Amino acid sequence: MLNLAHGVAYLANAPKDRSACDAIGAAMEDAKKYGNLPVPMLIRNAPTKLMKNLGYGKGYELYPEEDLMPEKLKGKKYLKK
């Protein structure tokens, strides 16, 4: 119970900003605008041999440097720091 009280007090005193709300709003606008975009092949799951042969997940890295957004959203940043 005490840990919960500490967490509440910390969050109540933390600086507030709208960046998370703005990011969610911008992402929702893009979802409405573009609909369901295809997931890049690099990060698709390949549970079957056929999917592996089609290139799903080929070259996957856990923490890649490249942008993994769909083509229409490449370079888009939602959360402004």
Residue pairs with C-beta under 8 A, 6 or more apart in sequence:
19 79
19 80
19 81
20 79
22 80
23 78
23 79
23 80
24 78
26 78
27 78
30 73
30 76
34 70
34 72
34 73
37 70
37 71
37 72
37 73
38 70
39 70
40 68
40 69
40 70
40 71
41 55
41 56
41 57
41 58
42 57
42 58
42 59
42 60
42 64
42 68
43 57
43 60
43 68
44 51
44 56
44 57
45 51
45 56
45 57
46 52
46 56
46 57
51 57
52 58
67 74
67 75
69 75
69 76
